[in-house]
Amino acid sequence: MSRSSAAAARRLADAAPVFAALGDPARLRIVAKLCEAGPLSIVRLAQGESISRQAVTKHLHALSHAGLLRNERSGRQSLWRLEPLRLAAAQRYLGQISARWDEALERLRALVEHDEI
């Protein structure tokens, strides 16, 4: 395996837990709430959800395990906050995939146009 393909494999292995965690609709809503409002308690995160606070807690721990959130104590309250660097790494990975698709589509376009001549 070449050095670049080994690095790509490591990036994929690193990104996989993030995408797996974000693949659940409830978890994605939690991340969206935290993006909009900043750090929130479990009570605030459960508001408007059709799932229990206990289920929200399980989702928070799954997101935390993927490195997307961290839990901080503020007095008697536990606040959940996003880990922006982890989200940025996932965004970079998606950008790389998008660039590869763009390159492949450009090669296909060039091939089709060349064959039409």
Phi, psi and omega in degrees: 000132180289164180298319181290323179287330175292320178294320178296320178296321177295318179297319179295315179298325179288324183278335186306314180298328179295311182292326176296317180295321181282352181287348179268129182301321180295319179293322178296321177295321178298314179298319179298318178299317181292327176295319183283318191253348185084197183302135181222156175277167177299321179301312179293323179291330181280341180299131178082357178269152179267014179241160183286165176298326178297319178293320177300318179301316179297319178294321178298318180293324177295317178295321178294318179298328178280356178086012183272337182227161169221153184253131179231142176272136175228092186068235179272354185261146175253120182252142177253135184226147178289151172257093187297330180294324179292319177294321179296322178296319178295321179296319178298318180297316177297323177297320178295317178297316180299318180297320178296319178295318178300317179296317180295319179293324177294319177297319178296316178300314180298319179294316180296316180294324179293320180289338181282341184287000000 
